[in-house]
Amino acid sequence: MAGKCLNLRISWQNNNKGMNILILICLLACGYCRWSKEKAWEWYNKHPWLVGVNYIPSTAINELEMWQAETFDMATIDRELTWAQNLGFTSVRVFLHYLLWQSDKEGLFTRMDKFLALAARHNLSTAFVFLDDCWCPHPKLGKQPEPIPRLHNSGWAKSPGVEISQDLVKQNLVAGYIQDTLRRFANDERVIMWDLYNEPGNSNPFEYSAPLLKKAFRWAREVEVSQPIFSALWDGDWSHPANINPLHEIMINESDILAF
């Protein structure tokens, strides 16, 4: 239980014979705590200055095409990570997808391990992203659409997709995806951090994104990992607490580190 949050409940009762004090201590394991400021700085000071970039291979239109067995392109990834290293980058941010875990968990983990080995060979740490509210609302496995010229992210896919993200009950299917992945790489030094949710609320209603964001943090906290977990701020004015929207409030209050 070391390192977990503990809730303490103290109660007392009074009777006619005088005051009897009864202290009940309930140790309720509520998962691993958000990092303290000191722990966050300790982690930060152990690493070199991070110069990062979002990465997807040039042969993939989205995260599904990147990771599916038929289109996982090690040669292109190796070549492009070489370029990233030569340009001075020290870290890459890479998107996963719920459907990949659902359909082929062990295959996904094997390919993630191969990617991490390549990145480490080029002195690049990796930050993985689990969920995403951006672009195509109905992702499907298999052959992915062809790119549309001059259209930004023409084939990018939301994770897990609106069939799940916009159903408060089905959202719970995502727990295994997050927790299995975290357990598999919980102490892997090649993983620099875990980004739980990219741009929550971007083209997804607040009444669905906010609960899923909260659940994602709760599920992640139930797994002990050595890396920080967070959701990166992405929109709005953060200069004063009064300007922070409710989604960003969740992100700030729950994240081990702040990123944007």
Salt bridges, closest charged atoms under 4 A:
GLU42 OE2 - LYS46 NZ 3.84
ASP78 OD1 - HIS122 NE2 2.70
ASP104 OD2 - ARG111 NH2 3.14
GLU106 OE1 - ARG184 NH1 2.98
ASP113 OD1 - ARG190 NH2 2.64
GLU146 OE2 - LYS143 NZ 3.24
GLU163 OE2 - HIS138 ND1 2.42
ASP180 OD2 - LYS105 NZ 3.23
ASP180 OD1 - ARG183 NH1 3.83
ASP188 OD2 - ARG190 NH2 2.70
ASP195 OD2 - ARG93 NH2 2.76
ASP256 OD1 - ARG221 NH2 2.92
